[in-house]
């Protein structure tokens, strides 16, 4: 398997992502000037804050007190390790201890939740491949094998006159935790949130092998997607590319029917 170029690889650490330069949107004129020259950008997973940029002349902090940023040592170690690599050919997994600590803080017992739902904890990959852009022109990150399969499947659909677009791909544990934190701040209980959202760490999206798929003119993540020609094409052809629909009607996990949610299982 040929390696994926470093310029299209996201290196992942428990608290900070290392993005290749050129794929993050500037949020100010200063950001634009710095990001235009950056080889890599350190981005905090919890809130998406840009922490530092690796420039040709060295690392430039983008926040005060960068040295005190949690997880910085792991990110700098990953940044240093990027240099000798020609690309990525294998993907490892990040440890789960930080997730367990945060589930405990929410009062969620991972073992009990897994037993109740039949869902398993999903570790984050330590690196992800760029798979184009989603519907909103955001960078789409997937496990290397899923990225290749998605691009092949989208091209095959296009040859048949079907347009598939990505609604979302990889999501971090922090992304899911953020959903809980925002809803808790609005006064909801953990039990109320769990009725509609998977517990952090239990979403297939964390592993980078899952896509929410849409088609132009159709609202994202709606059951009405099942009436489209795109869904009909997926039902017939997705398996040829290694994708299966994870949550059909009456699935054993108790998750609502999601005709848009497809997981690459042929890795």
N, C-alpha and C positions, 0 to 999 in steps of 0.2 A: 504494500500500500504506500503510495507516494505521500510524503509529509505535506501538511497544510502550512503555507507560508506564515512566518511570524507576524507579518503585517495584517493578517486576518485572524489572529488568535487572541482570545481573551484569557489571561491567566487569573485564576481565582484563588483567593485566600479567605480564611474565615470572616474577616471584617472588611477587607479592601479588595477591589478588582483592579487589574492592570489592563487598561484598554489600549489598543493600538491608536496612534495618532490619526486624526482625520475622521473619526467616526462619532465623536461627541459634539453635541450642539453647543455653540458658544452662548453664554448667558450675559455677557457684557463685552464692551470693546476690548478691555484688557484680556478677557478670556480668549477672544477671537485671535488676538495677536499671538498669545502664548500657544494656544492649541494648534495654530497653523504651523508651528515649528516643532511641535512635540512628537517624539518617537513613541512615548508611552505616557498615559495619564493615570494617576492613582485616584480612584473614585471610591468614596465611602459607600458601602452597600446599604447602610441603614437609611440614608436620606439622599443618596446620589450626589453629595457634595464633592467637588473636585478638590483634592488635597495637595497634589503636586504634579509637576510635569517634568518628564525626562527630556531635556533639551540637548543639543549637541555639546554644549559646554558644561552640562551637569544637571543635577536635580534642582528644580526651582519650586520652592514652597508656594502654594496658593492660599494657604490659611496661616494665621498666626499660631505659634506654638505647635508646629507640625511634629516636633520631636516627642510630644506627649500624646500623640494620636494612638488610641488602642489599635493593636494589630499592625502597627507600622513596621516592626521588625520582620514579621512574616512577609509583608509586602516587599520590603527591600531585599530580603533573601530571594524571593521569587524574581524580582527585577534583575538581580545579579545573575541568576541562573538562566535567564532568557538569552543572554548574550551569546553563549557558545552553541545554542541550539540552531539547527537548520530549519526546524519546523516541528510540528507535533504529529506523532504517529500513534501514540497510546494515551489514554486518558485515565487518570487515577481519581480517587475520591477524597474529599475533605473529611476530617474527623467530625463526629457527631456530639462530642461532649458539650460544646457551647450550646447546641440546640437543646439538649436535655436540661441544662441549667435554666434556659428561658421557658421551656414547657413547665418545669417545676414552678417557676415564678407565676405562671398563669393558672396554676392549680390543675394542670392536665397531666395525668399519669399516662405516659406513652404506651405502656404495656396494656393497660385497660382500654385505651382508645383503639389500639390495634385489634384487640380481641373483639370489641364491639362492632367495628366497621369492616374488619377483614382487610384493612389497608396496612401497608408496611411503611416504615420510615424510609425515606429516600435521601441518600447522601448527595451533596452537590459535587459535580465534577471539578477537578482542579484546573481544567482548561476547557475552553469551548471554541468552536469554529464559527466564523462569520458565515451566515446563510442568506445573505441579502438583507432586504429591508421588509418591515411589516407594512400594514396598510397605511400607517401614519408616518412612514419614512423613518422609523426608529430602527437601529441596528437589531437584527434578529440573530440570536446566539443559540446554537444547538450542539449536542454531542457530535463529534466529527462524523460518525457513521450516519446519524440521523440527518445531519446537514446535507451530506451527499445524496442521501435517499430522497429528501424533500426536493432538492433542486432537480433531480431526475424526474420525480413524479410530477412536479409542476410543469416541466417541459413536455412530458408525455401528454398531460391534460391539454396543454396549449395546442399541440398537434391535432388534437381531437376537437378543437374549437371551444375548450373549457378554460375559463380563467379561475385559478385558485390563488387566493392571497392569504398571507399569514396574519392572524390577529395577535397572537403572542406565542412565544416559545419558552425558552428557559426563564424561570423565575427563582430568585434566591429565597432561602429561608427568611431573610430579613424582609423581603417583599411581603411574604405572608404574615409575618409578625407585625408589620406596619398596618395591615388591614385590621388586626385585632386591637392594636393600640389606638387607632383612630376611632373604632367603634366603642371601645371601652371608655374613651374620653367623652363620647356622646351619651354615655349612661347605659349602654347595653351590658348585659352580663356575658360571661364566657359561654354559658349554656345557650344563650340566644344566638351568639355568633356562630357556634358550632352547628347550629341547625341549618346554616346556609353556606358556611365556609369550612373547608378542611382544616384540621389543626396544622399549625406550622410543622413542616417536615414530612407531611403525609400527602403532599400533592405530587402527582407524576411530573409536573412541570419542573420540579427541583432537579431532576436527573438530566434534563436537557434532551430527552428523547421524545418529548410530547409537543404537539402543535395544536393550537386552536386555529381552525381553517375557516375561511369565509370566501365570498365571491362578490364582486362589485355590485352595488345596488341592494345588497342584503345587509341588514343590521348585524353587528357582531354578536356572537354567542347567544343566538335566539333559536328556539325550537323550529321556527319557520324555515331554517336552513334546510331541513329535510325535504322541502318541496322544490328545491332548486335542481337544475341539471348538474350543478357541481357536486351535490351530494349523491345524486344517482351515479355519476361517474366514479366517485370515491367508493361507493358500495361495490361496484364492479371491478375496479382496478387497483384500489389502494393496497390490497393484499399482495399484488404482484411486486410492489415496491417495499414491502415489509411493514406496512402500517395497518393497525386495527383500531376500531372504535372502542374506546375503553368503557364507556358507560351507556350501554343500550337501555331500553326500557326494562324496568324490573330487574336491574342489576343487583347482585347480592350485597353491594356496599351501601345501598340505600341512597346513592347519589342520584340526583335528578337526571333525566334523559338528556344527554349532551351530544347531539349529532355532529357538532363541530369539533369535538375533542378526539384527536387521533394520536396514537402512540406508536413509535417505531420499535418493533419487537424482534427484528431479525438481526440484531447486532451479534 
